Structures are given as structure tokens and as C-alpha cells.
Amino acid sequence: MLNPFKKQEHRCEDELKEFNLKATPARVEVLRFFETQGPVDAGEILDYLKNNNIRVDRATVFRMMNDFLKKGITHEVQVKKGKISYELNSKGDHHHLICENCGKVQTISDTVIPQMEKEIEKANKFFVKRHALEFFGLCSACKK
């Protein structure tokens, strides 16, 4: 009998299979990486895989990100000038604080925007599917 109070363990392999993607070592490890990180670009993904002894080339990382985008696992964000980064869709509505000095990206929760979206929809007869909001400035370390 299942214990309803026991937390179910999340398995990246199962999640990939739900999206009809083969659970390769690289895909599993990238999904795990996304679960612990904010937005990351292809270079950071490649470095992470190499540091975990998974050999892939840059083209493979881009193909993997395209697969994740098509399946709705991730979405693109532009937090660094001229670079596309990726993050999980399952993280819910949130925004980013981006340090213009060191490049650190901090995630903040969304408390005001959902109400604003409703007002925009009503006033403009426009259905909002998604939004992006980034704040640029200096992190506490760089501000000193």
C-alpha cells in the first residue's frame, strides 16, 4: 500500500519518457542541472556535462535544447547580452535580477504580475500567453 505522506521521488528518466524522449545520460544530466540552476546557456551546459564526464559536442547540446524547447520542457530567456539561455518551464512564474557587473542571475518570485496580466487582458482584449521580466542593476557583492 502506498503511503500518501511519503514524498514521491522525482526521476528525470521518467520525466523524459513522458515527453517521448529517450533518457540518454546527457539528457538526464542536463535535466538534473536545470533543476538546480537558474537560466543557463549552451556553453554552461556543455561545461557542466564535461565536468560530469559526459562527452558531447556543442551541436549535440543545441539539438538537445531544441528538443527540450519543442516538447515544452524548457523555454528561452535572454539574461546575458547576445546570448540565449534556457530554463525549465516547470519553475512557474518568476523573474530575474541580473547584475550588470558580474553577470550573476538571481531568481525572484512573481507576486504582482498575474494581476497585471488580468488587467491587461481586460483593458486590451488581449490574451496573455506568457511574459518575461528582467531587472538589471548591481548585486549586493558588486554594489559594495
KALINDA-V337935 format. One record per residue. SS is DSSP state (helix for helix, strand for strand, loop for the rest). Layout:
SS
SS
This chain:
loop
loop
loop
loop
loop
loop
loop
loop
loop
loop
loop
helix
helix
helix
helix
helix
helix
helix
loop
loop
loop
loop
loop
loop
helix
helix
helix
helix
helix
helix
helix
helix
helix
helix
helix
helix
loop
loop
loop
strand
strand
helix
helix
helix
helix
helix
helix
helix
helix
helix
helix
loop
loop
loop
loop
loop
loop
helix
helix
helix
helix
helix
helix
helix
helix
helix
helix
helix
helix
helix
helix
loop
loop
strand
strand
strand
strand
strand
strand
strand
loop
loop
strand
strand
strand
strand
strand
strand
helix
helix
helix
loop
loop
strand
strand
strand
strand
strand
strand
loop
loop
loop
loop
loop
strand
strand
strand
strand
strand
loop
loop
loop
helix
helix
helix
helix
helix
helix
helix
helix
helix
helix
helix
helix
loop
loop
loop
loop
loop
loop
loop
loop
loop
strand
strand
strand
strand
loop
loop
helix
helix
helix
helix
loop
